[in-house]
């Protein structure tokens, strides 16, 4: 469609136009610029294309291929509000200006049907986000699932890897994020430690918005899914801002995001927990593991919106999976029987969940059917 992914700017204010062009560039957008509603002005100011020159020296040329109704986002400058008052009502109109004390700004916003009033420079970050959503075609966010061990050696990384693998084999766009810097590396578990692509240290300095498409394309692709893991260096810290930015970018592309979490809830883990739709806590069928999981659950539930327990193996002493969940005060997501021979197969290079008829793969397939609804058959 004409103008797809390209916002429309309507303003004659040179300073505001420079700011909007700069913010569009930061979001990766190439805007169309007009002095009034295109349909009302014959395709641009003076009936033709508008040429502008930004303060940074970058030339801008726009044509009449995008209009008020066809643009995915319209940025109306304060100076142009009167000129667009008669335009048809539509969504995605933002009124942008620089005067924080203008008492009439909300009246003008109502007159043109604006969704938001944004004052620069305070709202620059918000405006970049809205523009970038248009560029990336933001739709339904990914279902984000975290996996955390209730005790040491619970098998959380194995389950996280298997969940991601089975989602990818079901045709879902899938990103697996290794949130545990001391876990040995999810790329190793998938047999891809030497695969080309970026790792966590490359994103440690991330602030603000990370491009969703750029993130996905930069990560190693292993078994039809993208993996953000650790390199073999000494860095063992994910700054909270980097976790927030990277996970938000991963979710914007839709599909499925699986996050392998450490048992300690530091600031970065709390950032991840706040964005997750569901956290699965893996608890081995042992009484000591259940006791340890109670402390982990208490910390996780302070931040996460939905925590459920996955019991691995049967607990001796007469405790079944429902009883384990009851002791923890956490809903039961299911039980994964111990899969004979799995450690040996993983050591030989087979990823967890690789055998479609194995107990682990069956659990994951059932989980995604419930979480995502009916889907095409999953490959073995």
C-alpha positions in Angstrom: 0.0 0.0 0.0 1.2 3.6 -0.6 3.0 5.0 2.4 3.0 1.7 4.3 5.3 2.1 7.3 5.8 5.8 6.6 4.3 8.4 8.9 2.8 11.6 7.6 4.1 14.9 9.1 1.9 18.0 8.8 3.7 21.2 9.9 5.2 24.5 8.7 7.3 25.0 11.8 10.9 24.6 10.8 12.2 23.8 14.3 9.4 21.3 15.0 10.0 19.7 11.5 13.7 19.3 12.3 12.8 17.6 15.6 10.3 15.2 13.9 12.7 14.3 11.1 15.3 13.5 13.7 13.0 11.3 15.7 11.8 9.5 12.5 15.4 8.8 11.6 16.0 7.4 15.1 13.0 5.1 14.6 14.2 4.1 11.1 11.3 5.8 9.3 11.2 7.8 6.1 8.2 10.2 6.6 6.1 12.1 4.1 5.9 15.8 4.9 3.0 18.2 4.0 1.9 21.6 5.1 -1.8 20.6 5.2 -4.0 17.6 4.7 -2.8 16.1 1.4 -6.2 15.5 -0.1 -7.2 19.0 0.8 -4.0 20.6 -0.6 -3.8 18.8 -3.9 -1.1 16.3 -3.0 1.1 18.8 -1.0 1.7 22.4 -0.4 1.1 24.3 -3.6 -0.3 21.2 -5.3 2.9 19.3 -5.6 5.7 17.6 -3.7 7.1 19.3 -0.7 10.9 19.8 -0.4 12.3 20.5 3.0 15.8 20.8 4.4 16.4 19.5 7.9 18.7 21.3 10.3 21.1 18.4 10.1 21.6 19.0 6.4 19.7 15.9 5.2 17.4 16.6 2.2 13.8 15.5 2.3 11.6 14.9 -0.6 8.0 13.7 -0.4 5.2 13.2 -2.9 1.5 12.7 -3.0 1.5 8.9 -2.7 0.3 9.1 0.9 -2.7 10.9 2.3 -4.5 11.7 5.5 -6.5 8.4 5.5 -3.8 6.1 4.1 -0.9 7.1 6.3 -0.3 4.6 9.2 0.5 7.5 11.6 -0.1 11.2 11.3 2.0 13.7 13.3 0.3 17.1 13.3 2.3 20.1 14.5 0.6 22.6 16.8 0.9 25.2 14.1 -1.1 23.0 11.7 -4.0 22.0 13.9 -6.3 24.6 12.6 -5.6 23.6 9.0 -6.5 19.9 9.5 -9.7 20.6 11.6 -12.0 19.6 8.8 -10.3 16.3 7.9 -12.1 13.0 8.4 -11.7 11.4 11.8 -9.3 8.5 11.9 -7.0 6.7 14.4 -3.3 7.2 14.7 -3.3 11.0 14.9 -0.8 12.7 17.3 -0.7 16.4 18.1 2.9 17.4 18.6 4.3 20.7 19.9 6.9 22.3 22.1 4.9 24.6 24.5 4.3 22.8 27.8 2.1 25.6 29.1 -0.4 26.0 26.3 -3.9 25.9 27.9 -5.7 25.4 24.6 -3.8 22.3 23.4 -6.4 19.8 24.5 -9.1 21.7 22.8 -7.2 21.5 19.5 -6.5 17.8 20.1 -10.3 17.2 20.4 -11.0 19.2 17.3 -8.8 17.1 15.1 -9.5 13.8 16.9 -5.9 13.3 18.1 -5.2 10.2 20.2 -2.4 11.8 22.2 -0.8 15.2 22.8 3.0 14.9 22.9 5.2 17.8 24.1 8.8 17.8 23.0 11.4 17.2 24.3 9.8 15.4 27.2 7.8 13.0 25.0 10.6 12.2 22.5 11.0 8.6 23.7 7.3 8.0 23.5 7.1 9.4 20.0 10.0 7.3 18.8 8.2 4.2 20.1 5.0 5.1 18.2 6.9 5.8 15.0 9.0 2.6 15.3 5.8 0.5 15.9 4.6 1.8 12.5 7.9 0.9 10.8 8.0 -2.6 12.3 4.3 -3.2 11.7 3.7 -3.9 15.4 0.8 -6.3 15.9 0.0 -8.8 18.6 3.0 -9.3 20.9 4.7 -12.6 21.4 3.5 -15.0 24.1 6.4 -14.7 26.6 7.1 -17.7 28.9 9.8 -17.8 31.5 11.2 -21.0 32.9 12.9 -21.1 36.4 14.2 -23.9 38.5 12.7 -24.4 41.9 16.0 -25.9 43.1 19.4 -26.6 41.8 19.5 -29.1 39.0 15.8 -28.9 38.4 16.1 -29.1 34.6 14.8 -25.6 33.9 17.2 -24.9 31.0 16.3 -28.3 29.5 12.6 -27.5 29.6 13.2 -23.9 28.2 15.2 -25.3 25.3 12.6 -28.0 24.6 9.7 -25.5 24.7 11.4 -23.2 22.2 12.3 -26.1 19.9 8.8 -27.5 19.9 7.3 -24.0 19.3 9.6 -23.5 16.3 8.8 -26.9 14.9 5.1 -26.0 15.1 5.8 -23.0 12.9 5.9 -20.2 15.5 8.4 -17.4 15.2 10.5 -18.3 18.2 13.2 -16.5 20.2 15.0 -18.3 23.1 16.6 -15.9 25.6 19.2 -17.1 28.0 18.7 -15.0 31.1 21.1 -17.0 33.3 24.7 -15.9 32.8 26.0 -18.7 35.0 24.0 -21.5 33.3 26.6 -22.6 30.7 24.9 -21.1 27.6 21.7 -22.1 25.8 23.6 -22.1 22.5 25.8 -24.9 23.9 22.7 -26.9 24.9 21.5 -26.5 21.3 24.9 -27.5 19.8 25.5 -24.0 18.4 28.2 -22.4 20.5 30.2 -21.6 17.4 27.3 -20.3 15.4 27.6 -16.7 14.0 25.6 -14.0 15.6 25.4 -11.6 18.5 25.4 -12.6 22.2 24.4 -10.8 25.4 27.6 -8.8 25.8 26.8 -7.1 22.4 23.5 -5.8 23.9 24.8 -4.9 27.4 24.8 -1.2 26.6 21.3 -1.2 25.1 19.1 1.7 26.3 15.7 2.8 25.1 14.2 1.0 22.1 15.9 -1.9 20.3 14.7 -2.6 16.8 12.7 -5.9 16.8 13.7 -6.9 13.2 17.3 -6.0 13.8 17.5 -8.0 17.0 16.0 -11.1 15.4 18.2 -11.0 12.3 21.4 -10.5 14.4 20.9 -13.6 16.6 22.2 -17.1 15.8 19.6 -19.3 14.2 19.7 -22.8 15.5 17.0 -25.5 14.8 14.7 -22.9 13.2 14.7 -20.6 16.2 16.7 -17.6 17.2 18.9 -17.7 20.4 20.2 -14.9 22.5 22.9 -16.6 24.7 26.2 -15.8 26.3 29.7 -15.8 24.8 32.6 -17.5 26.6 33.8 -14.2 28.1 33.9 -13.0 31.7 30.8 -10.7 31.6 28.1 -12.2 33.9 25.7 -9.3 34.3 22.7 -8.1 32.3 22.0 -4.5 33.0 18.3 -4.1 33.8 17.8 -1.5 31.1 19.3 -3.9 28.5 17.0 -6.7 29.7 14.0 -4.5 29.4 14.9 -3.2 25.9 15.9 -6.6 24.5 12.9 -8.5 25.8 10.5 -5.8 24.6 12.0 -5.9 21.1 11.7 -9.7 21.1 8.1 -9.6 22.0 7.1 -7.0 19.3 7.7 -9.4 16.4 4.9 -11.8 17.7 5.2 -15.6 18.0 6.8 -17.0 21.1 9.6 -15.9 23.4 11.0 -18.3 25.9 13.3 -17.0 28.7 15.6 -19.3 30.8 15.8 -17.6 34.2 18.3 -17.9 37.1 16.9 -18.7 40.6 18.0 -15.4 42.0 15.7 -12.5 41.4 18.0 -9.5 40.8 17.1 -6.3 39.1 17.5 -7.7 35.6 15.5 -10.8 36.4 12.8 -8.6 37.9 12.7 -6.7 34.6 12.2 -9.9 32.7 9.5 -11.3 35.1 7.5 -8.1 34.7 7.2 -8.6 30.9 6.5 -12.3 31.0 2.9 -13.6 30.5 3.7 -16.8 32.4 6.5 -18.3 34.5 6.9 -22.1 34.7 8.8 -23.2 37.9 10.3 -26.6 37.5 10.4 -28.7 40.7 11.9 -32.1 40.9 9.9 -34.7 42.6 11.9 -34.6 45.8 10.9 -33.2 49.3 14.0 -31.1 49.6 13.4 -29.6 46.1 9.8 -28.8 47.1 11.1 -27.0 50.3 13.6 -25.0 48.2 11.0 -24.1 45.6 8.9 -22.5 48.2 11.5 -19.8 48.7 12.0 -19.3 45.0 8.2 -19.0 44.4 7.9 -16.4 47.1 10.4 -14.1 45.3 9.1 -14.7 41.8 5.5 -14.1 42.7 6.3 -10.6 44.0 6.9 -9.6 40.4 5.5 -12.1 38.0 1.8 -12.0 37.1 1.3 -15.7 36.6 3.4 -18.5 38.1 2.7 -22.2 37.7 4.6 -25.3 38.7 5.9 -28.1 36.5 6.7 -31.3 38.5 9.6 -33.3 37.1 9.3 -37.0 38.0 7.2 -38.5 40.8 7.8 -37.4 44.4 8.4 -40.3 46.8 6.5 -40.4 50.1 3.1 -40.3 48.6 3.1 -36.8 47.1 1.7 -36.5 43.7 2.0 -33.5 41.4 -1.2 -31.9 42.7 0.0 -32.2 46.2 3.3 -30.6 45.3 1.5 -27.7 43.7 -0.7 -27.4 46.8 2.2 -27.3 49.2 3.7 -24.5 47.1 0.5 -22.6 46.7 1.1 -22.4 42.9 -1.2 -23.7 40.2 -0.1 -26.9 38.5 1.0 -26.6 34.8 1.7 -30.3 34.4 4.0 -33.2 35.2 7.0 -34.2 33.1 8.1 -37.8 33.6 11.8 -38.5 33.7 12.9 -39.3 30.1 15.3 -42.2 30.1 18.4 -41.6 28.0 17.9 -37.9 27.6 21.2 -36.7 29.1 23.1 -39.1 26.9 21.4 -37.9 23.7 21.9 -34.3 24.6 25.6 -35.0 25.2 25.7 -36.5 21.7 24.3 -33.3 20.1 20.5 -33.9 20.1 18.7 -30.9 21.5 16.1 -31.4 24.3 12.7 -32.1 22.9 14.2 -33.3 19.6 12.5 -36.7 19.8 8.8 -36.0 19.0 7.6 -39.1 20.8 9.6 -38.5 24.0 8.0 -37.4 27.3 9.6 -34.0 27.2 8.4 -33.2 23.7 4.9 -34.5 24.4 4.7 -32.2 27.4 5.8 -29.2 25.4 3.5 -29.9 22.5 0.6 -30.2 24.9 1.6 -27.0 26.7 1.7 -25.0 23.4 -1.7 -26.4 22.2 -3.3 -25.1 25.4 -1.4 -21.8 25.4 -1.7 -20.9 21.7 -4.8 -22.7 20.7 -5.2 -25.1 17.7 -2.2 -25.1 15.4 -0.8 -27.2 12.6 0.8 -30.6 13.6 4.2 -30.5 15.2 7.0 -32.2 13.4 8.7 -35.1 15.2 
